[in-house]
Amino acid sequence: MTASVKIDISEDTILVGIAAAPGIAICRSHRVNRDRMDVVERRISSSEVEPELAAFRDAVVKSKLQLLEVKEQADGKELGEHLYIIDTHLLILDDDMLIGETVSLIREDLINAEGALNRVLRKLRRVFDRISDEYLRERRSDIDSIGDRLMRNLLGETRESLADIDEQVIVVAHDLSPADTIQIDKTKVIGFVTDIGGRTSHTAILARSLGIPAVLGLETVSSLVPDGTPMIIDGSSGTVILKPSTETFRDYLLKKQHYDYLESELLHYRNLPAETKDGHSLFLRSNVDFVDEILAAREQGAQGIGLFRTEFLFMSDEGAPTEEEQFAIYRSAVEQMEPFPVTIRTLDVGGDKFVPELNLSDEVNPAMGLRAVRFSLKEAKLFKTQLRAILRAAAFGPIRVMFPMISGVTEVRDCKQFLERERQELLAAGIDCGENLKIGIMIETPAAVLIADLLAREVDFFSVGTNDLIQYCLAIDRGNEHVAYLYEPMHPAVLQALLRVCQAAESAGIEVGMCGEMAGEDLYSLVLVALGFRELSMNAACISRVKRIIRQVELSEVKQVLDQLITLSTAEEIAAALQKEMHRRYPSIFTVEHV
């Protein structure tokens, strides 16, 4: 492990990063070296090709064995539903984009193994950096994790295992891989902070599942904090305090005790209905990427899957999944979740970023280019295959199909025509289809908001994707650190957009839900109930928190709060008023620093 940089840290030094996993940890720092290695690319002779290939293949095998060992050691850690992450990394180690291209570069360009691997990793990182969707963009961390493991094994470097830590510490690192996180003994590692990473990274997801406070994206924390530095991390606010004063220590000790009590209280809400005090019911559902996550969603009280992302089915270098492969996955999902519905979002990607054999050209602005439903309507074969699989799976339980990034009525009608043609073909072939398949769209564009009344006549339900809607509405990229501060869910324009969508849905008599991150933030629960949302879909771990708020309000009261908020002129005014209201109603949950 490299030596920590010694700096003079003053008392109560405050750092602010990304609130990745809630909770408070108070302890001394323990720096773990996860810095990216400097790689030297060099030319090799033809006689060196086979030895370099052998070294690379050995590194691949060693990496697989290490991951299998991590998976075996994780047995019994209550992480069964998340071990698919290790399976994903094992699949990456068989992927031709990573392994095959590295082998080709060694052979054809006559460069050393680590140089060839480094070239391929840079290429893959550029691909992921161009993705507009934050959740998918964060999957770059999986490539970084596998690349780092392969590179260290190639170079013969060993690194400290978090499983070997034998005293209570807060881990400080440049980055932590999912394999690192799975190895954590949470009685020893009581929190961690990193230079990079985001809230939707696999490392953050695992930290939340383990109940370990984490703050990510601090940029330089691993080089600033020496081993043994007293520190406090608040994973709910993204705050890190170095060398806390006696007064600060006492304040946070009380906050930690209070937080731990509230967390234990959440177990009480897990199996209760999401219903207001005056009898207004909502459905709290879960967002998932893999079938393996459904069991955990049910255990957390999810009343269905409000968003089944299908992108990862299409990310293999071997090409798009077949109809049979997709059908098996969708059928498994619906059978595991029955009697509750599974909402399957059709492919929400674009171009050769995920389906390499199509070889479409790169786009200057992929966020507004050939993506989501536009891509599906153009690539008819892929679209038909997915729709057939969904229709067949619908015969085994309640499935809803949802089309992403709709901007006009014509797109909706085109999608419905595709769906109906495939239904008739299946029936003509004697293949059973679901009779009551509901059709919905995601409201993610300002255009969809403005014509929500027209779109509502065409579908059975709306689902608002706030991640994209807020970015498009406010013309900001929250992945861009220069403008991320402008990402305001409580911006007056966003509130008006949500209100317009809910009113259009109510007038047309269709269901309206939300599946963006905003749905899982309990701070906004009161507002979403007042707006008229009947379904909120979120990370399963958020369900009890949101349910706790819903069960303590009356619909008539929260509508009065909304009436006040929509009269305000700025995001700051609305956020302050909401913070004050939530603190008044729930002083034990929302502090004055919550927003």
C-alpha positions in Angstrom: 0.0 0.0 0.0 1.3 3.4 -0.9 2.0 5.9 1.9 -0.6 8.4 2.7 0.1 12.0 1.9 0.7 14.0 5.1 -1.1 17.3 5.3 -2.1 19.6 8.0 -5.9 19.1 8.6 -7.5 21.7 10.8 -10.2 20.9 13.3 -13.7 20.4 11.8 -12.5 20.3 8.2 -15.6 19.6 6.1 -15.7 17.8 2.8 -18.8 17.3 0.7 -19.4 14.5 -1.7 -22.2 12.3 -3.0 -24.6 10.8 -0.4 -24.3 7.2 -1.5 -25.5 5.2 1.5 -27.3 6.7 4.5 -26.2 6.6 8.1 -23.5 8.1 10.3 -20.1 6.6 11.1 -17.6 7.9 13.6 -14.1 6.4 13.7 -10.5 6.7 12.5 -9.5 6.5 8.9 -7.8 3.5 7.2 -6.5 4.2 3.7 -6.7 1.3 1.2 -4.7 1.6 -2.0 -7.0 1.4 -4.9 -5.2 4.0 -7.0 -5.1 3.4 -10.8 -1.7 2.0 -11.9 0.6 3.7 -14.3 0.9 1.4 -17.3 3.8 1.5 -19.8 3.0 0.4 -23.3 5.9 -1.0 -25.3 6.5 -2.7 -28.6 7.3 -6.4 -28.5 8.8 -8.8 -31.1 6.9 -11.5 -32.8 8.7 -14.1 -30.5 7.2 -12.3 -27.4 3.6 -12.6 -28.6 2.9 -16.0 -27.2 4.4 -15.3 -23.8 2.4 -12.1 -23.5 -0.8 -13.9 -24.5 -0.1 -16.6 -21.9 0.5 -14.0 -19.2 -2.8 -12.2 -20.2 -4.8 -15.5 -20.1 -3.3 -16.4 -16.8 -4.4 -13.0 -15.4 -7.9 -13.7 -16.7 -8.1 -17.1 -15.1 -6.7 -15.7 -11.8 -9.2 -12.9 -11.9 -12.1 -15.4 -12.3 -10.9 -17.5 -9.5 -10.6 -14.5 -7.2 -14.2 -13.5 -8.0 -15.5 -17.0 -7.4 -13.8 -17.0 -4.0 -15.4 -13.6 -3.2 -18.8 -15.0 -4.1 -18.2 -18.1 -2.0 -17.1 -16.0 1.0 -20.2 -13.8 0.6 -22.5 -16.7 1.3 -24.5 -16.0 4.5 -24.0 -12.3 4.4 -27.6 -11.6 3.4 -26.4 -10.5 -0.1 -27.8 -13.4 -2.1 -29.9 -11.1 -4.3 -26.9 -8.9 -5.1 -24.4 -11.6 -6.0 -25.5 -11.2 -9.6 -23.0 -8.3 -9.6 -20.1 -10.8 -9.3 -21.8 -12.9 -12.0 -21.8 -9.8 -14.2 -18.1 -9.3 -13.6 -17.4 -12.9 -14.5 -19.4 -12.5 -17.7 -17.3 -9.4 -18.5 -14.2 -11.6 -18.2 -15.6 -13.7 -21.1 -16.6 -10.7 -23.2 -15.0 -10.4 -26.6 -15.0 -6.6 -26.4 -12.6 -6.7 -23.5 -10.7 -10.0 -23.8 -10.9 -10.6 -27.5 -9.8 -7.1 -28.5 -6.9 -7.2 -26.0 -5.7 -10.5 -27.6 -6.0 -9.0 -31.1 -4.0 -6.0 -30.1 -1.2 -8.1 -28.7 -1.1 -10.2 -31.9 -1.6 -7.6 -34.5 -0.1 -4.4 -33.1 2.7 -6.2 -31.3 2.3 -4.5 -28.0 2.7 -5.8 -24.5 -0.3 -7.3 -22.7 -0.8 -4.5 -20.2 -0.5 -1.9 -22.9 -3.1 -3.7 -25.0 -5.4 -4.0 -22.1 -5.0 -0.4 -21.2 -6.0 0.7 -24.8 -9.1 -1.4 -24.7 -10.1 -0.1 -21.3 -9.7 3.5 -22.4 -11.9 2.8 -25.4 -14.6 1.2 -23.3 -14.5 4.1 -20.8 -15.1 6.6 -23.7 -18.1 4.5 -24.8 -19.7 4.6 -21.3 -18.9 8.3 -20.8 -21.1 9.2 -23.8 -24.2 7.6 -22.3 -26.7 10.1 -21.1 -28.5 7.9 -18.6 -26.8 8.2 -15.2 -27.6 4.7 -14.1 -26.1 3.1 -17.3 -23.2 5.6 -17.3 -22.3 4.4 -13.8 -21.8 0.8 -15.2 -18.4 2.1 -16.3 -17.3 1.5 -12.8 -17.7 -2.3 -13.5 -15.3 -2.0 -16.4 -12.9 0.0 -14.2 -13.1 -2.7 -11.5 -12.5 -5.6 -13.8 -9.8 -3.7 -15.6 -8.0 -2.9 -12.4 -8.2 -6.5 -11.2 -6.8 -7.8 -14.5 -4.0 -5.2 -14.6 -2.9 -6.0 -11.1 -2.8 -9.7 -11.8 -0.9 -9.1 -15.0 1.7 -7.0 -13.2 1.8 -9.4 -10.2 0.7 -6.8 -7.7 -1.2 -7.8 -4.6 -3.5 -5.5 -2.8 -5.0 -5.4 0.7 -8.2 -7.3 1.1 -11.0 -5.5 3.1 -11.8 -8.9 4.6 -8.4 -8.7 6.5 -9.2 -5.5 8.4 -9.5 -6.5 12.1 -10.5 -3.3 13.8 -13.2 -0.7 13.5 -12.3 1.8 10.8 -13.7 4.1 8.1 -12.1 3.0 4.8 -10.7 5.7 2.6 -9.8 4.8 -1.0 -9.7 6.2 -4.5 -12.4 3.7 -5.4 -13.8 0.4 -4.2 -15.1 -2.4 -6.4 -18.3 -4.4 -5.8 -16.0 -7.3 -4.9 -14.3 -5.1 -2.3 -17.6 -4.1 -0.8 -19.0 -7.7 -0.7 -15.9 -8.7 1.4 -16.6 -6.0 4.0 -17.1 -7.2 7.6 -19.5 -4.5 8.7 -18.6 -5.0 12.3 -15.1 -3.8 11.3 -15.6 -1.5 8.3 -18.3 0.8 9.6 -18.2 3.3 6.7 -16.2 4.3 3.6 -15.4 7.3 1.5 -13.9 7.4 -2.1 -12.6 9.8 -4.6 -14.9 8.6 -7.4 -18.2 6.8 -7.9 -21.9 7.8 -7.9 -25.1 7.0 -6.1 -26.1 4.4 -8.8 -22.8 2.5 -8.9 -22.9 -1.1 -7.9 -20.6 -0.2 -4.9 -23.2 2.3 -3.7 -26.0 -0.2 -4.1 -24.2 -2.8 -2.1 -23.3 -0.3 0.6 -27.0 0.6 1.0 -27.9 -3.1 1.1 -25.3 -3.8 3.8 -26.4 -0.7 5.8 -22.9 0.8 5.7 -22.7 4.6 5.5 -20.8 5.8 2.4 -19.8 9.1 0.8 -18.5 8.9 -2.8 -17.1 11.4 -5.4 -14.9 13.4 -3.0 -12.2 13.7 -5.7 -9.0 13.9 -3.6 -9.9 12.4 -0.2 -7.6 9.4 -0.6 -4.6 11.7 -1.0 -5.6 14.2 1.7 -6.4 12.0 4.7 -3.6 10.1 6.5 -4.2 6.8 8.2 -5.7 7.2 11.7 -7.4 10.5 11.1 -10.5 10.9 13.4 -13.4 11.5 11.1 -17.2 11.5 10.8 -19.2 10.6 7.7 -22.8 11.4 7.2 -24.0 9.2 4.3 -27.4 10.9 4.3 -26.1 14.4 3.5 -22.8 13.5 1.8 -20.8 15.3 4.5 -17.4 14.2 5.8 -15.8 15.9 8.8 -12.1 15.5 9.5 -10.7 15.9 13.1 -14.1 16.7 14.6 -14.1 19.0 17.6 -15.6 17.7 20.9 -18.8 19.7 20.3 -19.1 18.3 16.8 -18.4 14.8 18.0 -21.2 15.0 20.6 -23.7 16.4 18.1 -23.1 13.6 15.6 -23.1 10.9 18.3 -26.6 12.0 19.2 -27.6 12.1 15.5 -26.2 8.6 15.0 -28.2 7.3 18.0 -31.3 8.9 16.6 -30.7 7.6 13.0 -30.2 4.1 14.3 -33.5 4.2 16.2 -35.4 5.4 13.2 -33.9 2.6 11.0 -35.0 0.0 13.5 -38.5 1.5 13.4 -38.7 1.1 9.7 -39.2 -2.7 10.1 -42.6 -1.9 11.4 -43.7 -0.5 8.1 -42.4 -3.2 5.7 -45.7 -5.2 5.4 -48.2 -2.4 6.1 -50.2 -0.9 3.2 -49.1 2.4 1.7 -52.2 4.3 2.7 -52.8 7.8 4.0 -54.7 8.3 7.2 -57.9 9.2 5.3 -57.8 6.0 3.2 -56.0 7.1 0.0 -54.0 4.1 -1.3 -50.8 4.1 -3.3 -48.8 1.3 -4.9 -45.1 1.2 -4.0 -43.1 -0.8 -6.5 -39.5 -1.5 -7.2 -37.1 -0.7 -10.0 -34.9 -3.7 -11.0 -32.3 -4.6 -13.6 -32.1 -8.4 -13.1 -34.6 -11.1 -12.1 -32.3 -12.0 -9.2 -33.4 -8.7 -7.5 -37.1 -9.5 -7.4 -36.9 -11.7 -4.2 -35.3 -8.8 -2.3 -38.0 -6.4 -3.7 -40.7 -8.6 -2.4 -39.1 -8.9 1.0 -39.0 -5.1 1.2 -42.7 -4.9 0.6 -42.8 -4.1 -3.1 -46.2 -4.4 -4.7 -44.9 -5.2 -8.1 -42.0 -4.0 -10.4 -42.6 -0.5 -11.7 -39.5 -0.5 -13.9 -37.8 -3.5 -15.3 -34.8 -2.1 -17.2 -34.0 -4.4 -20.1 -30.8 -2.7 -21.3 -28.4 -5.2 -19.7 -29.9 -8.1 -21.7 -28.5 -6.4 -24.8 -25.0 -5.5 -23.6 -23.3 -8.7 -24.6 -20.8 -8.5 -27.4 -22.4 -11.7 -28.7 -25.4 -9.6 -29.8 -29.0 -9.1 -28.8 -30.7 -11.9 -26.8 -33.1 -14.2 -28.7 -36.8 -14.2 -28.3 -36.5 -17.4 -26.2 -33.9 -16.0 -24.0 -36.0 -12.9 -23.3 -39.2 -14.8 -22.8 -37.5 -17.0 -20.2 -36.4 -14.0 -18.2 -39.7 -12.1 -18.4 -41.7 -15.2 -17.5 -39.4 -15.8 -14.5 -39.9 -12.2 -13.4 -43.7 -12.3 -13.6 -44.0 -15.7 -11.9 -41.8 -14.5 -9.0 -43.8 -11.3 -8.6 -47.3 -12.6 -9.1 -50.0 -11.5 -8.2 -48.4 -8.1 -8.6 -47.6 -6.7 -12.0 -44.2 -6.4 -13.7 -43.6 -3.3 -15.9 -41.1 -4.0 -18.6 -39.5 -1.0 -20.3 -38.6 -1.7 -23.9 -34.9 -1.2 -24.9 -33.8 2.3 -23.7 -30.4 2.6 -25.4 -29.1 3.9 -28.7 -26.7 3.0 -31.5 -23.7 0.8 -31.3 -23.0 1.7 -27.7 -24.7 -1.5 -26.7 -25.4 -3.5 -29.8 -22.0 -3.5 -31.5 -23.0 -5.6 -34.6 -25.3 -2.8 -35.8 -22.2 -0.6 -36.3 -24.1 2.6 -36.2 -22.1 5.8 -36.3 -21.4 7.8 -33.2 -23.6 10.8 -32.6 -22.6 14.3 -31.6 -25.4 14.5 -29.0 -26.5 11.0 -28.2 -28.8 12.2 -25.4 -31.1 13.7 -28.0 -30.3 11.3 -30.9 -31.3 7.9 -32.0 -32.1 6.3 -28.6 -34.9 4.6 -26.7 -38.1 4.3 -28.7 -36.6 6.0 -31.7 -34.0 3.3 -31.9 -36.5 0.5 -31.4 -38.8 1.8 -34.2 -35.9 2.0 -36.6 -34.4 -1.4 -35.7 -37.7 -3.2 -36.3 -36.3 -6.8 -36.0 -34.9 -6.1 -32.4 -38.2 -4.4 -31.4 -40.4 -7.2 -32.7 -38.3 -9.8 -31.0 -38.6 -8.0 -27.6 -42.4 -7.4 -28.0 -43.0 -11.1 -28.9 -41.2 -12.2 -25.8 -43.2 -9.8 -23.6 -46.5 -10.9 -25.1 -45.7 -14.5 -24.5 -44.6 -13.9 -20.9 -47.9 -12.0 -20.3 -49.7 -15.3 -20.5 -48.2 -16.3 -17.2 -49.1 -13.3 -15.1 -49.7 -9.5 -15.1 -47.2 -7.7 -17.3 -47.3 -4.1 -18.4 -45.2 -2.9 -21.4 -43.8 0.7 -21.3 -42.2 2.7 -24.1 -39.5 5.1 -23.2 -38.7 8.7 -24.3 -42.0 9.4 -26.1 -42.3 12.8 -27.6 -45.4 12.5 -29.8 -48.6 10.6 -30.5 -47.3 9.2 -33.7 -44.6 7.3 -31.8 -47.1 5.8 -29.4 -49.4 4.7 -32.3 -46.4 3.2 -34.2 -45.4 1.2 -31.1 -49.0 0.0 -30.6 -49.2 -1.1 -34.2 -45.9 -3.1 -33.8 -47.3 -4.7 -30.6 -50.7 -5.6 -32.2 -49.0 -7.1 -35.3 -46.9 -9.3 -33.2 -49.9 -10.3 -31.1 -51.9 -11.4 -34.2 -48.9 -13.4 -35.5 -48.5 -15.2 -32.2 -52.2 -16.0 -32.0 -52.3 -17.2 -35.6 -49.4 -19.6 -34.7 -51.4 -20.9 -31.8 -49.2 -19.2 -29.2 -50.9 -17.9 -26.1 -50.6 -14.2 -25.3 -51.7 -12.2 -22.3 -55.2 -10.9 -22.8 -55.0 -7.8 -20.6 -51.5 -6.5 -21.3 -51.5 -2.8 -20.3 -49.6 -0.3 -22.4 -47.9 2.7 -21.0 -45.3 5.4 -21.8 -42.6 7.2 -19.9 -43.0 10.9 -19.6 -39.4 12.2 -19.9 -39.5 15.0 -22.4 -41.0 18.5 -22.2 -42.9 17.6 -25.4 -44.6 14.7 -23.7 -45.6 17.0 -20.8 -47.1 19.6 -23.1 -49.3 17.1 -24.9 -49.9 14.8 -21.9 -53.7 15.2 -22.5 -53.3 13.9 -26.1 -51.0 11.0 -25.1 -53.3 10.0 -22.3 -56.0 9.0 -24.9 -53.6 6.5 -26.3 -52.4 4.5 -23.3 -53.4 2.8 -20.1 -50.8 4.5 -17.9 -48.1 7.1 -17.5 -44.8 6.7 -15.7 -42.7 9.8 -15.1 -39.0 9.3 -15.5 -37.8 12.3 -13.4 -34.1 11.7 -14.0 -34.3 12.6 -17.7 -37.4 14.9 -17.4 -35.6 17.2 -15.0 -32.5 17.3 -17.1 -34.3 18.0 -20.3 -36.7 20.5 -18.6 -33.9 22.5 -17.1 -31.4 22.0 -19.9 -28.7 20.7 -17.5 -26.5 17.5 -17.3 -26.3 16.6 -13.7 -23.3 14.4 -14.6 -21.5 17.7 -15.4 -19.9 19.0 -12.2 -20.1 22.6 -13.6 -23.9 22.7 -13.8 -25.0 19.8 -11.5 -26.0 22.3 -8.8 -28.8 23.4 -11.1 -30.5 20.0 -10.9 -33.5 20.9 -8.8 -36.4 18.5 -8.4 -38.3 21.3 -6.7 -37.8 23.8 -9.5 -41.1 25.6 -10.3 -41.0 24.3 -13.9 -40.6 20.7 -12.7 -43.5 21.1 -10.2 -45.7 22.5 -12.9 -44.7 19.8 -15.3 -45.6 17.1 -12.8 -48.9 18.7 -12.0 -49.8 19.0 -15.7 -49.1 15.3 -16.2 -51.1 14.2 -13.2 -54.1 16.3 -14.2 -54.0 14.9 -17.8 -53.9 11.4 -16.4 -56.8 12.0 -14.0 -58.9 13.6 -16.7 -58.4 10.6 -19.0 -59.0 8.1 -16.2 -55.6 6.4 -16.6 -53.0 5.5 -14.0 -50.1 7.8 -13.3 -46.8 6.8 -11.6 -43.2 7.8 -11.2 -40.1 5.6 -11.6 -37.3 8.2 -11.4 -35.1 8.7 -8.3 -37.4 11.4 -7.0 -40.0 8.6 -6.2 -37.7 7.1 -3.6 -36.8 10.3 -1.8 -39.0 10.5 1.3 -38.5 14.2 1.4 -40.7 14.5 -1.7 -43.3 11.9 -0.7 -45.8 14.4 0.6 -45.6 16.5 -2.6 -46.0 13.4 -4.8 -49.1 12.2 -2.9 -50.6 15.7 -3.2 -49.9 15.9 -7.0 -52.0 12.7 -7.5 -49.4 10.0 -8.2 -50.9 6.6 -7.5 -47.8 4.5 -8.0 -44.2 5.2 -7.0 -41.4 2.9 -8.1 -38.0 3.0 -6.5 -35.0 1.1 -5.1 -36.5 -1.5 -2.9 -34.5 -0.3 0.2 -36.4 3.0 0.0 -40.0 1.5 0.2 -40.3 1.5 4.0 -39.1 5.1 4.3 -41.6 6.4 1.8 -44.4 4.3 3.3 -43.7 5.8 6.7 -44.4 9.3 5.4 -47.5 8.3 3.4 -49.1 6.6 6.4 -48.9 9.7 8.5 -50.6 12.2 6.2 -54.1 13.1 5.0 -54.7 13.8 1.4 -56.7 17.0 2.1 -53.8 18.4 4.2 -51.0 17.7 1.7 -53.0 19.3 -1.1 -53.0 22.5 0.9 -49.2 22.3 1.2 -48.9 21.8 -2.6 -51.2 24.8 -3.2 -48.7 26.9 -1.2 -45.6 25.5 -2.9 -46.8 26.1 -6.5 -47.2 29.9 -5.7 -43.5 30.2 -5.0 -41.1 31.6 -7.6 -37.8 29.8 -7.1 -36.4 26.3 -6.4 -34.7 27.7 -3.3 -38.0 29.1 -1.9 -39.9 25.9 -2.6 -37.1 23.7 -1.1 -37.0 25.9 2.0 -40.8 25.8 2.4 -40.9 22.0 1.9 -38.0 21.5 4.4 -39.8 23.6 7.0 -43.1 21.7 6.4 -41.4 18.3 6.6 -39.5 19.3 9.7 -42.7 20.5 11.4 -44.6 17.3 10.6 -41.7 14.9 11.1 -39.1 16.6 13.4 -37.5 13.2 14.3 -36.9 12.4 10.6 -36.2 15.6 8.8 -33.7 18.0 10.4 -33.1 21.6 9.3 -30.0 20.4 7.3 -32.0 17.8 5.4 -32.1 19.8 2.2 
